[in-house]
């Protein structure tokens, strides 16, 4: 089965009109959402500030926007920096069933190439993001066994370069042969060691998508310039990384007709998606029963072995995180914040990681492993028990987390999230510009020249 050539042929043949209307609308919302979550790191995150300095030093005047900075750089460096910004808040969209983040792998790459081209349309951007996000979802769902359990590769980084390459290549209007070469080049840039990403002292997890998007744009540009590579990049990828233990037929099933990122979830809170179910379930128990934080004796989170390993251990670091990205990856911290208030960007800034009211709740949060939940870390079900000071034991189970297509964020909440994110731009943005940007992104398919939209970016 010629996987790479079939995938390249489908990407080349797909145009805006062949994409189902529901997929177009989902993709537009994801583009808006992703652009929003890219903005705050430009002013809030020290690591991103260091990256911004390096990008400014290494890149002369360019055509692609550095989101939130009011500057431009080359497409490669813009994809790198904006890609780094995309996941820093852990606020980017996900496919819950896969633990996959589609848009942070595709929007920065596609946008950088679109600005570099100078004559791209909104429909082309939607199409590029759609084919790249679909490919990422297909690759992520293909290996047999549990990602992160049976395979030690970190799937998001491991598959991501193919997603970014597909999005950048489609935006660049590569033909089938060029896309085959681009995917062959992408094979040589795959990466993603789970242990390195999950290390509690590491900031790599926050900025991982910068490398993905940079490499994707480079692979597309090289292929577009005539550089050749192996013609079976996807086949070799699964052979070398997964010992050919994957569903090849499932990977191609419905290709070009069914877009698997249609199942994407937008995130209402800026923390790891797996924590959302536990936060929502806890808040639901407290709200439904009128329980105040002072009335909580103990909160017990019922977790799988995989969830315990990634979100509850090492316990000392998870209970007292010193980095924002650590806090977002801690069930103790995220649930405690959710008890005190609705989680927001500011709650995970370094200055707010040791608040007495949050620490007080953390001391009352415990976990219990249930073998019934299996070995892997899964977003649902989220099972929580709350013991009150007056002796009541209340429990709750959540199977559809807010933001999932089965429980979608309201349009009002999506727009409110975008506006909140833009408040953190390094340079202030007038309200009328924010309004115009929202309207432009919601009607992106009507934009004939993306320069109009780029001019509104912070």
FIMARDREN-110703 format. One line per 3 residues: their letters; for each residue x, z, y of N, C-alpha, C. Coordinates in steps of 0.02 Angstrom, whole numbers. Layout:
<pts>
A) X Z Y X Z Y X Z Y; ...;
</pts>
This chain:
<pts>
XXX) 42 0 -60 0 0 0 44 0 62; 33 -48 106 75 -55 166 45 -13 223; 64 50 224 34 97 272 53 79 344;
XXX) 118 72 356 141 62 425 112 -1 455; 115 -56 417 89 -119 443 14 -116 454; -22 -83 410 -94 -77 418 -111 -36 480;
XXX) -75 19 490 -87 61 549 -70 22 613; -13 -12 613 7 -51 672 -44 -105 688; -69 -139 636 -119 -192 645 -183 -164 677;
XXX) -203 -106 653 -264 -75 680 -255 -54 753; -198 -24 769 -185 -4 838 -186 -64 885; -153 -117 863 -149 -177 905 -218 -208 915;
XXX) -260 -205 864 -325 -238 867 -378 -197 904; -368 -132 909 -419 -89 939 -420 -99 1015; -480 -110 1041 -488 -112 1114 -545 -64 1133;
XXX) -554 -57 1197 -604 -9 1222 -673 -22 1194; -693 -85 1191 -760 -102 1169 -772 -86 1096; -718 -82 1056 -726 -68 985 -728 8 970;
XXX) -718 48 1020 -719 121 1012 -790 146 1021; -817 184 974 -886 210 981 -895 249 1046; -953 244 1078 -965 279 1141 -951 354 1139;
XXX) -970 387 1084 -958 459 1079 -883 475 1081; -844 431 1051 -771 441 1051 -743 431 1121; -769 382 1157 -746 371 1226 -759 433 1268;
XXX) -819 462 1263 -836 520 1303 -793 580 1284; -782 590 1220 -739 645 1197 -669 636 1224; -644 574 1222 -576 561 1245 -569 573 1320;
XXX) -619 553 1358 -617 565 1431 -614 639 1446; -655 679 1412 -654 751 1423 -586 781 1404; -557 756 1350 -492 781 1329 -438 763 1379;
XXX) -442 704 1408 -393 685 1460 -399 731 1520; -461 742 1543 -472 788 1599 -446 858 1582; -464 883 1524 -445 950 1503 -369 957 1499;
XXX) -336 906 1470 -263 910 1461 -227 906 1527; -249 863 1572 -219 860 1639 -225 927 1674; -282 960 1665 -291 1025 1696 -242 1077 1670;
XXX) -234 1082 1604 -192 1135 1577 -118 1121 1588; -100 1059 1608 -31 1044 1625 -10 1075 1691; -58 1090 1734 -41 1108 1803 -10 1178 1810;
XXX) -40 1231 1784 -14 1298 1797 59 1310 1778; 84 1282 1723 155 1295 1706 204 1274 1760; 184 1227 1803 230 1205 1856 247 1261 1904;
XXX) 204 1312 1909 218 1366 1956 224 1434 1922; 202 1439 1859 198 1505 1827 252 1520 1776; 279 1468 1745 323 1478 1688 396 1466 1706;
XXX) 439 1517 1693 509 1512 1712 545 1459 1671; 528 1454 1607 560 1402 1566 543 1333 1593; 480 1322 1611 461 1258 1639 494 1245 1706;
XXX) 505 1296 1744 541 1288 1807 612 1263 1794; 644 1291 1742 712 1269 1724 710 1196 1700; 660 1180 1660 654 1111 1638 643 1063 1696;
XXX) 603 1084 1744 589 1042 1803 653 1029 1842; 695 1079 1847 759 1070 1882 803 1019 1845; 804 1024 1779 844 977 1739 817 906 1747;
XXX) 751 899 1743 721 833 1749 736 803 1818; 731 844 1870 745 820 1938 817 797 1945; 862 834 1912 933 817 1916 950 754 1877;
XXX) 916 745 1820 932 691 1775 894 627 1788; 843 630 1830 801 571 1842 797 556 1916; 814 495 1933 808 474 2002 736 458 2019;
XXX) 725 425 2076 657 406 2095 623 366 2040; 562 383 2025 527 349 1971 455 334 1989; 418 313 1939 349 292 1950 297 338 1918;
XXX) 319 386 1878 272 428 1841 270 498 1870; 210 525 1876 199 589 1909 222 648 1866; 257 695 1898 272 759 1867 215 806 1887;
XXX) 170 820 1840 108 854 1855 121 923 1887; 88 934 1943 92 998 1977 150 1005 2025; 196 958 2024 257 964 2064 257 920 2126;
XXX) 212 872 2129 212 827 2187 271 781 2188; 301 767 2130 359 723 2125 347 670 2072; 392 621 2069 389 570 2018 457 564 1984;
XXX) 456 538 1923 518 528 1885 509 468 1840; 558 453 1800 551 399 1751 497 417 1701; 470 367 1668 417 379 1619 441 425 1563;
XXX) 502 415 1541 529 457 1486 533 530 1508; 559 543 1567 568 612 1589 501 643 1609; 456 602 1636 389 628 1653 352 648 1589;
XXX) 358 606 1537 326 622 1473 356 687 1445; 420 695 1454 453 756 1429 428 818 1465; 429 816 1532 410 876 1569 335 889 1563;
XXX) 294 837 1572 222 847 1567 202 867 1496; 236 840 1446 224 860 1378 241 933 1367; 295 956 1398 313 1027 1394 260 1070 1426;
XXX) 233 1046 1482 180 1084 1517 116 1089 1475; 104 1040 1432 38 1033 1401 19 1091 1356; 69 1124 1325 53 1177 1277 76 1246 1299;
XXX) 109 1251 1355 136 1316 1377 82 1370 1380; 23 1353 1405 -31 1402 1411 -67 1412 1345; -53 1370 1295 -91 1370 1232 -165 1362 1248;
XXX) -180 1316 1293 -247 1305 1319 -271 1235 1304; -229 1196 1268 -245 1126 1254 -291 1120 1194; -324 1063 1188 -376 1055 1138 -348 1055 1067;
XXX) -392 1067 1018 -372 1072 948 -424 1038 903; -403 1021 844 -449 1005 789 -446 1065 743; -496 1108 747 -493 1173 715 -479 1169 641;
XXX) -510 1122 607 -504 1117 534 -433 1099 513; -395 1070 559 -327 1049 543 -274 1091 577; -294 1133 625 -244 1168 665 -201 1119 704;
XXX) -231 1064 725 -195 1009 757 -214 1003 830; -164 989 873 -175 981 945 -166 908 963; -220 869 966 -211 796 975 -190 773 1044;
XXX) -221 801 1096 -212 772 1163 -145 789 1195; -117 847 1178 -52 865 1207 3 821 1180; -10 785 1126 38 738 1098 30 667 1124;
XXX) -27 653 1156 -42 584 1174 -52 573 1249; -85 619 1283 -100 609 1354 -37 604 1397; 13 650 1389 72 643 1431 109 577 1420;
XXX) 115 555 1357 150 493 1343 113 433 1371; 48 430 1358 8 372 1381 6 369 1457; -2 426 1489 -6 427 1562 60 405 1594;
XXX) 116 429 1566 182 410 1594 193 335 1589; 175 306 1532 183 233 1524 135 196 1570; 74 221 1576 24 188 1620 49 184 1691;
XXX) 77 239 1716 103 239 1784 163 193 1791; 205 191 1740 263 147 1741 242 74 1745; 188 57 1710 166 -13 1709 139 -34 1777;
XXX) 100 9 1809 75 -6 1876 13 -49 1879; -10 -76 1823 -70 -118 1824 -119 -100 1769; -115 -38 1745 -157 -16 1690 -225 6 1715;
XXX) -274 3 1671 -342 24 1689 -360 89 1654; -415 120 1676 -440 180 1644 -460 167 1572; -490 109 1559 -510 93 1490 -449 90 1444;
XXX) -394 63 1470 -333 59 1429 -306 129 1413; -309 174 1462 -286 242 1450 -329 277 1398; -395 269 1403 -440 298 1354 -425 271 1285;
XXX) -414 206 1280 -400 174 1216 -335 199 1186; -283 204 1227 -218 226 1203 -221 298 1177; -254 342 1215 -260 411 1193 -301 415 1129;
XXX) -354 375 1124 -397 376 1065 -360 356 1002; -322 301 1005 -287 279 944 -231 326 925; -196 354 975 -143 401 960 -169 466 932;
XXX) -224 492 960 -252 554 936 -282 546 867; -312 489 854 -339 475 787 -284 473 736; -229 440 752 -173 436 704 -146 505 689;
XXX) -138 547 741 -113 614 729 -158 654 683; -223 648 693 -271 684 650 -267 658 579; -259 593 570 -255 564 503 -192 588 467;
XXX) -136 586 502 -74 608 471 -77 682 452; -105 723 497 -108 795 485 -152 814 425; -202 773 411 -248 788 357 -226 757 291;
XXX) -171 721 289 -152 683 230 -112 722 177; -65 765 195 -26 799 143 -69 841 97; -51 841 34 -86 884 -14 -57 954 -10;
XXX) -99 1004 -19 -77 1072 -12 -89 1098 58; -67 1158 71 -78 1191 135 -16 1183 180; -27 1153 238 27 1147 287 49 1217 308;
XXX) 113 1228 310 139 1294 330 144 1342 272; 114 1325 215 118 1367 155 156 1329 101; 131 1272 82 164 1230 31 219 1187 61;
XXX) 218 1178 127 268 1138 161 294 1179 221; 359 1180 230 389 1221 282 398 1184 348; 377 1121 350 380 1085 413 324 1109 458;
XXX) 337 1111 524 284 1127 572 246 1063 586; 183 1058 563 149 993 563 140 961 631; 128 1001 682 115 972 748 175 932 773;
XXX) 234 963 768 295 927 789 313 873 740; 301 886 675 321 839 623 283 773 629; 217 776 641 177 716 646 174 689 718;
XXX) 189 733 766 174 717 835 207 656 864; 269 643 843 304 585 871 268 521 855; 237 516 796 198 457 779 138 450 825;
XXX) 104 507 840 46 505 885 66 481 954; 119 511 981 142 493 1048 166 421 1050; 200 399 998 224 330 995 165 281 994;
XXX) 114 297 954 55 253 951 21 249 1019; 13 306 1053 -19 307 1119 22 268 1170; 87 281 1172 131 246 1219 134 172 1203;
XXX) 139 156 1139 143 86 1120 80 47 1136; 22 78 1125 -41 45 1143 -45 36 1219; -25 86 1256 -26 82 1329 20 27 1353;
XXX) 75 18 1318 125 -33 1337 104 -103 1314; 48 -107 1278 20 -171 1254 66 -204 1203; 96 -164 1160 138 -191 1107 96 -228 1056;
XXX) 124 -280 1026 88 -316 973 103 -282 906; 74 -309 853 79 -277 787 152 -269 765; 192 -322 772 262 -319 751 301 -267 790;
XXX) 289 -264 855 323 -214 896 301 -143 878; 237 -134 862 213 -68 843 242 -47 776; 252 -94 730 286 -77 667 356 -50 682;
XXX) 392 -83 727 459 -60 745 456 8 780; 407 16 823 400 80 859 389 138 810; 346 127 760 334 179 710 395 191 666;
XXX) 433 138 654 496 146 618 546 187 657; 549 176 722 592 216 765 569 289 767; 503 298 766 475 366 768 496 407 708;
XXX) 503 374 651 525 410 591 591 446 603; 634 415 641 701 444 653 699 500 704; 642 512 736 638 564 786 591 621 766;
XXX) 567 620 703 524 674 679 563 739 673; 530 794 684 563 858 684 510 912 676; 531 974 672 482 1028 671 491 1078 615;
XXX) 537 1123 621 547 1176 572 500 1234 588; 458 1252 540 408 1304 552 440 1370 572; 494 1388 538 525 1453 553 554 1455 624;
XXX) 579 1400 648 605 1398 716 550 1404 767; 493 1371 753 436 1374 798 405 1443 800; 400 1475 741 364 1538 736 407 1599 753;
XXX) 472 1590 762 516 1647 777 490 1684 839; 480 1750 834 449 1787 890 489 1786 954; 555 1776 949 596 1776 1010 602 1708 1042;
XXX) 572 1657 1010 583 1588 1032 529 1564 1081; 551 1527 1131 505 1495 1178 491 1422 1159; 520 1400 1103 513 1331 1082 441 1312 1069;
XXX) 402 1359 1041 332 1343 1026 294 1323 1089; 313 1352 1146 278 1337 1208 291 1267 1234; 351 1242 1225 371 1178 1256 381 1122 1205;
XXX) 359 1134 1143 372 1087 1088 348 1016 1104; 291 1009 1138 262 942 1148 301 900 1198; 345 930 1235 388 891 1279 432 844 1239;
XXX) 462 870 1186 505 828 1143 464 773 1110; 404 791 1087 360 742 1054 345 683 1100; 323 697 1161 304 644 1208 363 603 1232;
XXX) 419 636 1244 479 600 1266 500 549 1212; 503 573 1150 524 528 1097 474 472 1086; 409 487 1093 358 435 1085 366 379 1136;
XXX) 377 398 1198 386 347 1251 450 307 1238; 504 341 1219 567 306 1205 558 256 1148; 525 277 1094 514 232 1037 474 171 1057;
XXX) 422 181 1098 381 124 1120 421 77 1165; 458 106 1212 496 64 1258 550 25 1221; 583 58 1174 635 23 1136 606 -34 1095;
XXX) 550 -20 1062 518 -73 1023 495 -130 1068; 469 -113 1126 447 -163 1174 504 -206 1199; 564 -178 1200 622 -216 1224 653 -259 1169;
XXX) 627 -253 1108 652 -295 1053 693 -259 1001; 702 -193 1007 739 -156 957 700 -152 892; 732 -168 836 699 -168 772 715 -105 732;
XXX) 671 -88 687 680 -30 644 651 -46 575; 652 2 530 624 -9 464 549 -24 470; 522 -61 423 453 -82 426 406 -35 388;
XXX) 434 18 360 393 64 320 404 136 342; 402 147 408 416 213 435 369 267 409; 304 252 406 256 303 383 266 318 309;
XXX) 277 265 268 289 276 197 351 320 186; 405 305 221 466 344 213 457 416 238; 416 423 289 402 490 315 372 534 260;
XXX) 321 510 227 289 551 175 334 558 114; 375 509 101 421 515 44 474 568 57; 502 567 117 558 611 132 537 682 151;
XXX) 479 690 184 458 756 207 409 790 159; 370 750 123 317 780 82 318 756 9; 375 729 -13 384 708 -83 326 664 -108;
XXX) 300 624 -62 245 579 -78 181 615 -101; 176 678 -85 114 716 -102 66 710 -43; 30 655 -41 -16 644 14 -70 595 -8;
XXX) -125 593 30 -182 551 15 -177 487 55; -148 436 25 -138 373 61 -204 338 76; -250 339 28 -315 307 39 -354 342 94;
XXX) -352 409 94 -386 447 146 -356 435 214; -291 424 216 -257 410 280 -285 348 313; -300 297 274 -323 233 301 -398 226 303;
XXX) -434 269 270 -507 262 265 -540 262 334; -577 209 349 -613 204 413 -568 191 473; -506 172 460 -459 161 515 -485 107 563;
XXX) -484 123 627 -508 77 678 -582 80 690; -618 117 648 -691 124 656 -711 197 665; -680 240 626 -695 312 631 -635 346 664;
XXX) -647 381 718 -594 413 756 -597 488 744; -548 514 709 -553 582 683 -543 636 735; -519 618 794 -516 669 846 -584 680 879;
XXX) -636 646 853 -703 660 877 -722 733 863; -689 764 814 -701 834 798 -659 882 838; -635 862 897 -591 904 937 -630 962 969;
XXX) -596 1018 976 -624 1076 1011 -586 1086 1077; -623 1098 1131 -592 1119 1194 -588 1195 1193; -536 1223 1222 -524 1295 1217 -548 1331 1279;
XXX) -591 1382 1271 -615 1419 1329 -565 1471 1355; -517 1490 1311 -469 1542 1331 -398 1520 1317; -350 1541 1359 -281 1517 1354 -239 1556 1304;
XXX) -257 1550 1239 -218 1582 1187 -228 1542 1123; -187 1557 1072 -189 1518 1011 -260 1515 983; -279 1456 961 -348 1445 939 -369 1492 883;
XXX) -323 1509 837 -343 1554 783 -366 1621 809; -340 1643 864 -361 1708 891 -431 1706 921; -455 1647 939 -519 1642 974 -577 1670 934;
XXX) -578 1656 869 -633 1681 828 -636 1757 827; -578 1788 822 -576 1861 821 -594 1890 889; -572 1857 942 -591 1879 1010 -667 1873 1019;
XXX) -694 1815 1001 -765 1803 1010 -807 1850 966; -787 1859 904 -825 1903 859 -825 1975 884; -767 1998 908 -763 2066 934 -806 2074 996;
XXX) -801 2027 1042 -841 2031 1103 -916 2028 1086; -934 1989 1036 -1004 1985 1017 -1031 2051 990; -991 2084 948 -1012 2149 921 -1022 2199 978;
XXX) -975 2201 1024 -978 2249 1079 -1038 2234 1124; -1048 2170 1140 -1103 2151 1184 -1171 2164 1153; -1179 2144 1090 -1244 2151 1056 -1264 2224 1046;
XXX) -1215 2268 1042 -1230 2338 1029 -1217 2384 1089; -1201 2353 1146 -1191 2393 1207 -1135 2444 1202; -1080 2423 1171 -1024 2470 1160 -972 2460 1215;
XXX) -954 2514 1248 -902 2513 1299 -834 2523 1266; -779 2501 1299 -713 2510 1270 -698 2583 1252; -723 2629 1292 -709 2700 1278 -744 2726 1216;
XXX) -793 2688 1191 -830 2709 1131 -801 2680 1067; -747 2643 1072 -716 2613 1013 -666 2661 982; -676 2676 919 -627 2717 882 -575 2672 848;
XXX) -599 2619 818 -552 2572 785 -584 2504 777; -543 2452 786 -562 2383 772 -519 2360 714; -552 2334 662 -516 2309 604 -527 2234 598;
XXX) -473 2197 597 -476 2124 590 -462 2107 517; -508 2073 485 -500 2054 415 -467 1985 414; -407 1981 385 -366 1921 391 -340 1898 323;
XXX) -317 1836 322 -282 1810 263 -209 1830 265; -174 1819 211 -102 1834 210 -64 1792 261; -84 1729 266 -51 1685 315 -63 1707 386;
XXX) -124 1729 401 -140 1753 468 -101 1817 483; -97 1861 435 -58 1922 445 15 1905 461; 45 1859 423 115 1843 432 129 1813 500;
XXX) 83 1771 525 96 1735 588 70 1771 650; 17 1811 642 -17 1839 701 -16 1915 704; 7 1948 652 9 2021 651 79 2048 638;
XXX) 125 2006 619 193 2028 603 244 1984 638; 304 2012 654 323 2083 648 280 2126 695; 255 2181 668 203 2218 703 226 2245 771;
XXX) 288 2268 775 312 2296 838 309 2244 894; 332 2183 879 331 2130 930 260 2107 945; 217 2105 895 148 2083 906 108 2134 947;
XXX) 124 2197 939 88 2248 977 114 2256 1048; 175 2235 1060 205 2242 1126 244 2179 1144; 209 2122 1152 244 2059 1166 278 2060 1234;
XXX) 336 2028 1237 372 2024 1301 370 1955 1332; 348 1905 1293 342 1837 1317 268 1817 1316; 249 1775 1364 180 1752 1366 160 1718 1301;
XXX) 203 1675 1275 186 1638 1215 180 1685 1155; 217 1741 1155 210 1791 1102 141 1824 1107; 120 1840 1167 56 1873 1176 -2 1828 1153;
XXX) 4 1764 1165 -49 1717 1146 -52 1708 1070; 1 1728 1036 7 1721 963 0 1788 928; -28 1836 963 -38 1904 936 -112 1920 932;
XXX) -137 1937 872 -207 1957 866 -219 2023 901; -172 2068 899 -181 2133 932 -192 2123 1007; -148 2084 1038 -151 2076 1111 -212 2038 1132;
XXX) -226 1981 1100 -281 1938 1122 -349 1974 1113; -357 2009 1057 -420 2045 1047 -427 2101 1098; -372 2135 1112 -375 2190 1161 -394 2164 1230;
XXX) -365 2108 1251 -384 2078 1315 -458 2060 1315; -482 2032 1259 -552 2013 1254 -599 2072 1257; -577 2130 1236 -617 2190 1242 -623 2212 1315;
XXX) -568 2207 1350 -566 2231 1419 -601 2182 1466; -594 2116 1455 -621 2066 1501 -623 1998 1468; -651 1949 1501 -647 1880 1478 -575 1856 1487;
XXX) -542 1833 1434 -472 1812 1441 -463 1755 1491; -412 1762 1533 -396 1711 1584 -321 1700 1586; -301 1649 1622 -230 1631 1627 -188 1691 1648;
XXX) -211 1727 1698 -171 1782 1726 -158 1837 1676; -202 1846 1627 -194 1900 1579 -133 1892 1535; -105 1832 1531 -48 1819 1488 16 1807 1527;
XXX) 15 1818 1591 76 1813 1631 120 1874 1617; 186 1867 1622 231 1923 1605 214 1988 1640; 191 1984 1703 176 2045 1740 117 2083 1712;
XXX) 77 2050 1670 16 2082 1644 18 2096 1570; 76 2092 1540 81 2102 1467 82 2176 1447; 89 2220 1495 94 2292 1478 43 2333 1517;
XXX) -16 2305 1527 -69 2341 1562 -93 2401 1521; -100 2459 1551 -121 2519 1513 -189 2510 1479; -237 2476 1511 -303 2469 1480 -300 2425 1418;
XXX) -257 2374 1419 -249 2331 1360 -210 2368 1305; -157 2402 1324 -117 2439 1275 -159 2494 1241; -204 2523 1278 -248 2574 1249 -291 2545 1193;
XXX) -316 2484 1202 -356 2452 1150 -311 2431 1092; -252 2405 1107 -206 2382 1054 -194 2438 1004; -186 2500 1028 -173 2556 983 -230 2569 934;
XXX) -289 2541 950 -347 2552 907 -364 2490 865; -323 2439 868 -334 2378 829 -290 2380 766; -321 2371 708 -286 2367 645 -306 2302 610;
XXX) -272 2287 555 -291 2229 515 -293 2247 442; -333 2209 404 -338 2218 332 -338 2150 299; -296 2140 250 -292 2075 215 -347 2071 162;
XXX) -381 2014 162 -431 2000 110 -407 1940 69; -400 1949 5 -379 1894 -39 -431 1839 -40; -493 1855 -24 -547 1805 -24 -536 1751 29;
XXX) -494 1766 79 -482 1718 133 -425 1670 117; -395 1678 58 -343 1631 37 -275 1647 68; -224 1606 53 -156 1622 76 -140 1596 146;
XXX) -176 1546 170 -158 1512 232 -191 1544 293; -163 1529 351 -192 1551 415 -245 1500 435; -309 1521 436 -363 1476 453 -400 1502 514;
XXX) -427 1457 555 -462 1477 616 -527 1513 600; -562 1491 549 -623 1525 529 -622 1533 453; -659 1583 427 -702 1630 465 -661 1685 499;
XXX) -688 1711 553 -658 1769 586 -704 1829 572; -677 1879 538 -716 1937 517 -688 1999 551; -732 2036 584 -711 2095 623 -757 2154 607;
XXX) -727 2213 604 -765 2275 597 -748 2321 656; -799 2351 685 -789 2398 740 -818 2465 720; -776 2517 723 -797 2586 711 -802 2621 778;
XXX) -859 2651 792 -870 2684 857 -855 2759 852; -847 2788 910 -832 2860 912 -890 2903 888; -951 2875 887 -1009 2913 862 -1024 2898 789;
XXX) -977 2865 754 -983 2858 682 -1013 2793 657; -1032 2748 700 -1061 2685 677 -1006 2637 653; -1022 2597 602 -976 2545 578 -1013 2479 582;
XXX) -991 2435 627 -1024 2372 641 -977 2315 622; -1006 2262 593 -964 2206 572 -993 2140 597; -950 2091 602 -972 2025 623 -928 1972 592;
XXX) -956 1914 581 -919 1857 553 -936 1795 594; -884 1757 612 -893 1698 653 -867 1637 615; -908 1586 609 -888 1525 574 -882 1464 620;
XXX) -911 1467 679 -904 1414 729 -882 1445 795; -820 1433 813 -793 1463 874 -815 1422 934; -827 1456 990 -848 1422 1051 -797 1369 1070;
XXX) -822 1310 1085 -779 1253 1100 -777 1202 1044; -794 1224 983 -799 1178 926 -858 1131 937; -856 1070 909 -914 1025 917 -980 1055 894;
XXX) -977 1103 848 -1039 1137 827 -1061 1192 876; -1017 1208 922 -1032 1258 974 -993 1238 1037; -1009 1180 1065 -967 1151 1118 -969 1190 1183;
XXX) -912 1186 1220 -911 1213 1287 -961 1175 1330; -994 1211 1374 -1040 1178 1421 -1000 1137 1471; -1032 1087 1500 -999 1047 1551 -976 1091 1609;
XXX) -1017 1141 1625 -1000 1186 1680 -936 1225 1664; -929 1248 1602 -869 1285 1583 -807 1241 1582; -816 1179 1560 -759 1133 1559 -734 1120 1630;
XXX) -779 1107 1675 -760 1095 1745 -732 1158 1777; -761 1215 1763 -736 1278 1791 -664 1291 1766; -651 1276 1703 -583 1284 1676 -534 1239 1713;
XXX) -554 1176 1725 -511 1129 1760 -496 1153 1831; -548 1175 1866 -538 1200 1935 -492 1261 1936; -501 1306 1888 -459 1365 1885 -386 1346 1874;
XXX) -374 1298 1829 -306 1276 1816 -273 1247 1879; -311 1207 1916 -282 1174 1975 -266 1223 2031; -294 1283 2028 -276 1333 2078 -203 1354 2073;
XXX) -173 1342 2016 -103 1363 2004 -52 1309 2020; -74 1254 2048 -26 1201 2067 26 1229 2116; 86 1207 2109 140 1232 2153 125 1217 2226;
XXX) 93 1161 2238 73 1143 2306 -4 1143 2308; -32 1176 2356 -104 1182 2360 -140 1115 2361; -199 1113 2328 -238 1051 2324 -304 1063 2360;
XXX) -321 1024 2409 -385 1032 2444 -444 1024 2396; -497 1060 2409 -556 1057 2366 -584 986 2360; -583 948 2415 -611 881 2413 -569 836 2367;
XXX) -503 848 2362 -461 809 2317 -476 828 2245; -487 892 2232 -505 914 2165 -572 883 2144; -620 882 2190 -685 852 2175 -678 778 2158;
XXX) -638 742 2197 -628 671 2184 -592 659 2118; -544 702 2102 -507 695 2040 -554 706 1980; -595 757 1984 -643 770 1930 -689 711 1920;
XXX) -717 686 1975 -763 629 1971 -727 567 1942; -666 556 1963 -628 498 1939 -616 504 1864; -597 563 1840 -581 571 1769 -644 568 1726;
XXX) -699 594 1752 -761 591 1714 -787 519 1709; -767 477 1755 -787 406 1755 -725 362 1749; -679 383 1707 -615 348 1701 -622 276 1678;
XXX) -673 263 1638 -682 195 1614 -702 146 1670; -721 172 1727 -739 129 1784 -679 116 1829; -622 148 1815 -563 141 1858 -525 78 1837;
XXX) -521 30 1882 -486 -33 1867 -411 -26 1875; -389 17 1920 -318 25 1934 -302 100 1931; -263 120 1881 -247 191 1872 -207 220 1929;
XXX) -179 178 1972 -145 203 2030 -192 245 2074; -257 227 2073 -306 265 2111 -311 336 2085; -311 343 2019 -315 410 1989 -249 448 1998;
XXX) -193 411 1990 -127 443 1997 -117 473 2067; -145 439 2116 -136 463 2185 -170 530 2196; -219 547 2153 -254 611 2160 -222 667 2121;
XX) -174 651 2077 -144 702 2035 -103 750 2076; -104 814 2058 -65 864 2097 10 855 2086;
</pts>
